[in-house]
Amino acid sequence: MAELLSEDEIGTRLRRIAWEREGDEIVRERRFEDFGEAIAFVNRVAEAAEEANHHPDIFIHGWNKVKLSLTNHSAGGLTETDFDMAGRFDQLD
């Protein structure tokens, strides 16, 4: 099982990425030009998540917004894997 990060470690990692903390999760909302681009992004996220076997919660809302949420359910909070995946998802533009 993955090791939980300390509050200090979480704070340090959050300063390096464009994600925010909501409880035991990190989240990021993205806006796209249209619905097709939003869904294409979701499909790229799904491919990366399957490859890494670490899956975000995905919320598609409006016609062009996607919110991703990451946590490690089995560990009970945030781990290095969550931040690794956040960085990976940020590179999927």
Steps between C-alpha positions, in 0.01 A plus 500: 500500500616853422622718786299808596674834462539733797330841504837665427565268206153567360552877532836483325359299210195724462723804451648329192174427317178676398281278718319584822429297808148407603515285813683177421501572125677722253281650228533697182236639269575556134305696239510420130392670179211259450343175611704292255829629643380431855411140413826450309685611815297257713595219261871588531464506881333158488784353294768636736304384807457149362869480416596601855210316668415813698167657409362845571141591561388688189217751499391646165279803542370780291590442140873555529618438858673197650588465868750234603538378856780276629551313825623157599193324637685190618757712689231733637637830368763661284811317383786569262307310232223761507745780433678298232168447323406867534824592325432244232149630441633857476714393205203367300402827332 
